[in-house]
Amino acid sequence: MHFGHKKPSLKMNVQYKNKKIDDVDTAKFLGLIIDRQLNWKDHIEALCKKICSSSYALYKLAPTVTIDALLTAYHGLVASILRYGIIFWGNSTNRETAFKAQKRSIRAMFKLQVTDSC
């Protein structure tokens, strides 16, 4: 992977044990998706997909369990995903997308409207 603002015009020919290593735009390392511009857009998109599926689970779970159990499920499904690696991606320009997904999951848990404050 070449890091920089633009795609590199120079192609590198890297080989290891007579096998060519291809150039990639993104790579997953320790659960974080790193892209060549280090803007974390791909990581945050993947994070939002996980949070959205967890929001549906919380929505379905909410009428059947206590608030304590629902909060435990929230911390296990949503908060843990958000906290992992936030020291790296938390200052990116795309972070608002992840925090909006978090708000959607909180609204789903408590059956709040879009206009209600979280």
Secondary structure as GFF3:
##gff-version 3
##sequence-region A 1 118
A	DSSP	beta_strand	14	16	.	.	.	ID=ss1
A	DSSP	beta_strand	19	21	.	.	.	ID=ss2
A	DSSP	beta_strand	26	29	.	.	.	ID=ss3
A	DSSP	beta_strand	32	35	.	.	.	ID=ss4
A	DSSP	alpha_helix	41	61	.	.	.	ID=ss5
A	DSSP	alpha_helix	67	74	.	.	.	ID=ss6
A	DSSP	pi_helix	75	79	.	.	.	ID=ss7
A	DSSP	alpha_helix	80	83	.	.	.	ID=ss8
A	DSSP	alpha_helix	86	89	.	.	.	ID=ss9
A	DSSP	alpha_helix	95	110	.	.	.	ID=ss10
###
